[in-house]
Amino acid sequence: MTDQGGHRPASGRPFDAVLCDIDNVVRHFDSAHLEALERAAGLAEGTTKKVAFAPEVDGPLLLGQITEQEWVAAIAEGLAALVEDEETAWSLGTALLESPFHADDEVVALLRRARTRVPLVLVSNATTGLEADLAAMGLTDLADDVVSSARVGLVKPDPRILELGAARAGVRPERCLFVDDTPENVQAAAALGMRAVHYREPADLERELAPLFG
């Protein structure tokens, strides 16, 4: 049941929906192969990510304005002056794109349990490949909805994507628990009145969800 604004009425719970980030919370990447390539190329570990995740490089990707292969091309261009040849630059960008990933089973179990009590919406700065990645992890049924930056044209910490997540859950922002590993995103959620949690480990999520089952 919702009110005239489309929101569920307030309950006795501390929050009425969970908005949760995906990467570095639900999903984790293995960078071992990329780091081995960086060492072989004489680069410090993390150099490729520094280039790839600069706002001017990954911003268009997360807004759905370029493809993943165009992102790799931008990474290779950014690495060109740091490596011996173009092939190496492309190999590094491709290794980042194709980094293997896995779901954190403990986090998934906590979120599935939470969803038995309140709506769960995943809010992610992601590429257009997110849906396929969730399917690969067997998580297409994890949440009630998924708000992907590449699909909606908004990137965290823009408060509008957080408000959209709350709307998809059918509750007001101040009735949401927001979980994210990036401080800027957590701060943006707190500014909207959300119960905002800086995620570092599963225990952080478990602690915040505990009142749902008290």
SULNORGI-V766119 format. One record per residue. N is the residue number from 1. PSI is psi in radians with two decimals (999 if undefined). OMEGA is omega in radians with two decimals (999 if undefined). Layout:
n=(N & N)
psi=(PSI & PSI)
omega=(OMEGA & OMEGA)
//
This chain:
n=(1 & 2 & 3 & 4 & 5 & 6 & 7 & 8 & 9 & 10 & 11 & 12 & 13 & 14 & 15 & 16 & 17 & 18 & 19 & 20 & 21 & 22 & 23 & 24 & 25 & 26 & 27 & 28 & 29 & 30 & 31 & 32 & 33 & 34 & 35 & 36 & 37 & 38 & 39 & 40 & 41 & 42 & 43 & 44 & 45 & 46 & 47 & 48 & 49 & 50 & 51 & 52 & 53 & 54 & 55 & 56 & 57 & 58 & 59 & 60 & 61 & 62 & 63 & 64 & 65 & 66 & 67 & 68 & 69 & 70 & 71 & 72 & 73 & 74 & 75 & 76 & 77 & 78 & 79 & 80 & 81 & 82 & 83 & 84 & 85 & 86 & 87 & 88 & 89 & 90 & 91 & 92 & 93 & 94 & 95 & 96 & 97 & 98 & 99 & 100 & 101 & 102 & 103 & 104 & 105 & 106 & 107 & 108 & 109 & 110 & 111 & 112 & 113 & 114 & 115 & 116 & 117 & 118 & 119 & 120 & 121 & 122 & 123 & 124 & 125 & 126 & 127 & 128 & 129 & 130 & 131 & 132 & 133 & 134 & 135 & 136 & 137 & 138 & 139 & 140 & 141 & 142 & 143 & 144 & 145 & 146 & 147 & 148 & 149 & 150 & 151 & 152 & 153 & 154 & 155 & 156 & 157 & 158 & 159 & 160 & 161 & 162 & 163 & 164 & 165 & 166 & 167 & 168 & 169 & 170 & 171 & 172 & 173 & 174 & 175 & 176 & 177 & 178 & 179 & 180 & 181 & 182 & 183 & 184 & 185 & 186 & 187 & 188 & 189 & 190 & 191 & 192 & 193 & 194 & 195 & 196 & 197 & 198 & 199 & 200 & 201 & 202 & 203 & 204 & 205 & 206 & 207 & 208 & 209 & 210 & 211 & 212 & 213 & 214)
psi=(2.40 & 2.84 & -3.04 & -0.37 & 0.05 & 0.20 & 2.60 & 2.51 & 2.67 & 2.55 & -3.05 & -0.01 & 2.78 & -0.37 & 2.77 & 0.09 & 2.72 & 2.18 & 2.16 & 2.38 & 2.87 & -1.10 & 2.33 & 0.15 & -1.18 & -0.72 & 2.44 & 2.48 & 2.60 & 1.97 & 0.22 & -0.79 & -0.77 & -0.77 & -0.61 & -0.70 & -0.66 & -0.76 & -0.73 & -0.51 & 0.03 & 0.39 & 2.63 & 2.48 & 2.35 & -0.15 & -0.77 & -0.76 & -0.64 & -0.73 & -0.81 & -0.61 & 0.21 & 2.45 & -0.66 & -0.29 & -0.86 & -0.21 & -0.91 & -0.60 & -0.83 & -0.33 & 0.01 & 0.33 & -0.35 & 2.80 & 2.97 & -0.64 & -0.60 & -0.56 & -0.77 & -0.70 & -0.69 & -0.65 & -0.81 & -0.69 & -0.70 & -0.45 & -0.17 & -0.69 & -0.12 & -0.22 & 2.98 & -0.59 & 2.90 & -0.62 & -0.71 & -0.74 & -0.76 & -0.67 & -0.69 & -0.81 & -0.71 & -0.69 & -0.64 & -0.84 & -0.68 & 0.28 & 2.28 & 2.68 & 2.84 & 2.77 & 2.56 & 1.90 & -0.60 & -0.77 & -0.76 & -0.75 & -0.70 & -0.74 & -0.68 & -0.69 & -0.75 & -0.63 & -0.30 & -0.23 & -0.65 & 2.80 & 2.57 & 2.19 & 2.23 & 2.27 & 1.95 & 2.42 & 1.83 & 2.96 & 3.08 & -0.08 & 0.05 & -0.77 & -0.73 & -0.64 & -0.72 & -0.71 & -0.70 & -0.52 & 0.00 & 0.55 & 0.37 & -0.38 & 0.24 & -0.73 & 2.87 & -0.50 & 2.80 & 2.20 & 1.86 & 2.28 & -0.69 & -0.38 & -0.54 & -0.13 & 0.49 & 2.46 & 2.31 & 2.45 & 0.37 & 2.10 & -0.36 & -0.55 & -0.52 & -0.71 & -0.63 & -0.70 & -0.75 & -0.73 & -0.70 & -0.54 & -0.29 & 0.41 & 2.87 & 2.64 & -0.71 & -0.12 & 0.25 & 2.49 & 2.17 & 2.27 & 2.19 & 2.64 & -0.09 & 2.10 & -0.69 & -0.64 & -0.68 & -0.74 & -0.69 & -0.70 & -0.74 & -0.63 & -0.40 & -0.02 & 0.13 & 2.72 & 1.72 & 2.32 & 2.20 & 1.88 & 2.30 & -0.59 & 2.84 & -0.52 & -0.55 & -0.78 & -0.77 & -0.74 & -0.75 & -0.50 & -0.29 & -0.70 & -0.38 & -0.43 & 0.17 & 999)
omega=(3.14 & 3.07 & -3.08 & 3.10 & 3.13 & -3.11 & 3.02 & 3.12 & -3.14 & -3.13 & 3.09 & 3.14 & 3.10 & 3.08 & -3.05 & 3.07 & 3.06 & 2.99 & -3.03 & 3.02 & 3.11 & -3.03 & -3.10 & 3.00 & 3.10 & -3.06 & 3.11 & -3.10 & 3.06 & -3.08 & -3.04 & -3.12 & 3.11 & -3.11 & 3.09 & 3.10 & 3.11 & 3.12 & 3.14 & -3.14 & -3.14 & 3.13 & 3.02 & 3.09 & -3.13 & -3.12 & -3.11 & 3.14 & 3.12 & 3.10 & -3.01 & -3.04 & 2.97 & -3.05 & -3.10 & -3.14 & -3.10 & 3.11 & 3.12 & 3.12 & -3.08 & 3.08 & 3.13 & -3.07 & 3.09 & 3.11 & 3.10 & 3.12 & 3.06 & 3.06 & 3.10 & 3.12 & 3.12 & 3.08 & -3.13 & 3.10 & -3.14 & -3.13 & -2.98 & -3.09 & -3.04 & -3.10 & -3.00 & -3.06 & -3.10 & -3.12 & 3.12 & 3.13 & 3.11 & 3.14 & 3.12 & 3.12 & 3.14 & 3.12 & 3.09 & -3.13 & -3.04 & 3.12 & 3.12 & -3.12 & 3.11 & 3.08 & 3.05 & -3.05 & -3.14 & 3.11 & 3.13 & 3.13 & 3.12 & -3.13 & 3.10 & 3.12 & 3.13 & -3.09 & 3.05 & -3.11 & -3.08 & 3.07 & 3.09 & 3.08 & 3.07 & -3.12 & -2.96 & 2.87 & -2.94 & 3.08 & 3.09 & 3.08 & -3.05 & -3.08 & 3.12 & 3.13 & 3.09 & 3.11 & -3.14 & 3.11 & -3.11 & -3.03 & -3.13 & -3.14 & -3.06 & -2.98 & 3.05 & 3.14 & 3.09 & 3.07 & -3.12 & -3.11 & -3.10 & 3.14 & -3.05 & 3.10 & 3.10 & -3.08 & 3.01 & 0.26 & 3.07 & -3.09 & -3.10 & 3.11 & 3.08 & 3.08 & 3.10 & 3.09 & 3.11 & 3.14 & 3.12 & 3.10 & 3.13 & 3.13 & 3.10 & -3.12 & -3.08 & 3.09 & -3.11 & 2.85 & -3.12 & -3.08 & -3.10 & -3.14 & -3.09 & -3.07 & -3.12 & 3.12 & 3.10 & 3.13 & 3.12 & 3.12 & 3.12 & 3.13 & 3.09 & -3.12 & 3.11 & 2.98 & -2.93 & -3.06 & 3.02 & -3.06 & 3.04 & -3.11 & -3.10 & -3.14 & 3.10 & -3.14 & -3.14 & 3.14 & -3.09 & 3.13 & -3.05 & -3.13 & 3.10 & -3.03 & -3.10 & 999)
//
